[in-house]
Amino acid sequence: MGIDVTWITDRIAVGGGIWDAENMAELARLGVTHIIDMQIEFDDTPLAEPHGIQVLWNPTDDDFQPKPPELFERGVEFAMEALDQKHSKLYIHCAAGVHRGPMMTLGVLCSIGWDVDAAIKTMLFRRAVIDFADVYVTSVENFLQQQVGSRK
């Protein structure tokens, strides 16, 4: 079956659940050094440890309810620390790579300077199965507004 990975940039990928050691090994072969695991269903940390891959388990229910800024703060902070390392690669995922993983990927991309609409278009072009639920996009936008407000 294999791992479900879509590269959005040369260092940031989004996709579905890892679930087993074979898929984690494939991510390691692809050069992934950091993972943001958005699924509430499964913590990847034990699978990643043998490969030296750092994991942020940021469990999130796919309940189509607004998500708090703190959820994005944790993910973006982890992503920024990862991307500050010269040869790192970041995999952001949930169970299916349709809602939660893309939601966090959107937050990360916009936090590094992408425009929301451009990020959405690029992600949909590269991974057509993404479904950007309005409530999740609004949650990202609220987080981004808070980020801008905190810099003033």
N, C-alpha and C positions, 0 to 999 in steps of 0.2 A: 504494500500500500504506500509506504513512504511518508515523508513529512510534507505538509502543505505550507510552503513558504512562497511569499511574493515579495520581491525586493522593490521597495519604493525609491530608495536612493542606493548608492553603492554600499552604504553602511547601516541602513535601517530597513528591516523587513517586517512584514505583518503576516499572520496566518492563523492556523488552527492548532488544536491541542497536540502536544508532543506524545504523551501517554506512555511511552515505553523506552527502554534503554537503546534500542536500535535507532529510533528516531532522534534521540538525543545525540547519539554518536554521529548521525548524519549532520546535525546542526554543527557539531564540533568540526567535522570535515569541511563544512562550508565557511568556517572561520568565525562562527558566532562566539562571542566572548561574554555577552550579557543578555539576560532575558527579563522582560517584564511580563509576568504571568497574571493576566487579568481574570482568569477563570476561578470561580469559587469552588468548582468541582474537584480540583486536583492541584497540589503543590508540586512543582517541578524540582524543587531544591534537591531531594535525594538523588534524582536521576542526573542532575548536573554536576554534583560534587566530584565524581571520578574524572570529569573532563576539565575541571577548574573553571567552569562557567559560573558567573555570578548571577543569582536570581533575586529579583524582587517579586515576592508573591504579594500581589495587590488584589485580593479576592473581591470580586464585584458581582453582584446579582444582575442578571440580564432581565430586569423587571420593567424596563421602559419607564422608570422613575428618574427624576432629576438626580444627578450625581454631585456630591459636594466637592468644593474646590480642593479640599485636602487629598482627595483621591488622585487628582491630577498633580498636585504638588509633589506627592511621594514619587509618582512615576517620572515626572519631568526632572526632578532633582537627580534621581537614579540615572536617567538617560543622559543628562548633561555631564555627570561624572564619568559615565561610560564613554561618551563621545569626545571627552577631553583627552582620552588616551588615543594615541596616534593610530594604532592598527586595530582598534576595537570594532566589533560589529554587534548590532543590537537587534534582537528578535522580540517583537511585541505580539502577544497572542492571547486568545481566549479559547473556547472549545471548538468553534467552527470558523473563526476569523471573519465574522460577518458584522458583529455589533461592538462588543467591548474592546477587543484588540484594536480595531480601526478607530474607535473613539479615542483611545489613549494615543495611538499613532498620530491622529489629528492634533491632539494637544501638544505632543512633542514637536511635530513639524512646525506648528505655529509659534511655539516657544523659541525656535531657532530662526524665526524670521519669515516663514512662509505665510502668505495670505490664506485665509480660511478657504475661500472659493477655489483658489489654485490648488491647494492641498487636496481638497475633496475631488476635484476633477482629475488630478494626477493619480490619486489612489484608486478611483473608479476605473480609470483607463487601464491601470496595471492589474487590478483585482476586481473584476466585474461583479463578484458575488457580494461585495460589501453593500450593506443596507444602512445608510446614515439616518437613523431615527431622529426626527426633529428634536426630541427631548434630549438626546445625547449631544447633538451639535450645539444646542442652546447651553447645555452644561459646560461644554468646552469653551464656548464664547464667554460665559460668565466667569470661568476661571481666568481666561485671558484678560478680561476687563479688570479683574481683581489684581492680576500681575502688574498691569500698567498702572493701576491706582497705587500700588504699593511702592512703585519706583519714584513717584512724585515727591 
